[in-house]
Amino acid sequence: MGFSLLAALCNLEDVDLRFLADLLEVDDSTLSQTLTVMRDAGLVQVHEESTGRRNRTWVGVTDGGRRAFNRHVEALGEIIASGT
């Protein structure tokens, strides 16, 4: 799921957690666990914003996360190219 998450974030600005869960078709618990691991690895940033009586959680890709995603895409391209 981490690859899909980075793919989504690389093409978007900071996104609302609810939007991201719907986009990736995952439950909140799975997304939260994945985001914690990816945040700790420096791949994503997570911040909360208070809007009235509720908090909204926003997620964005870091520069390091963008670089890691691009390296992964390049590696996949090389694997595909070597098979032809």
Summary of the structure (lengths in Angstrom):
residues: 84
radius of gyration: 14.4
end to end distance: 27.2
largest distance: 56.5
contacts: 216
relative contact order: 0.19
helix: 60%
strand: 21%
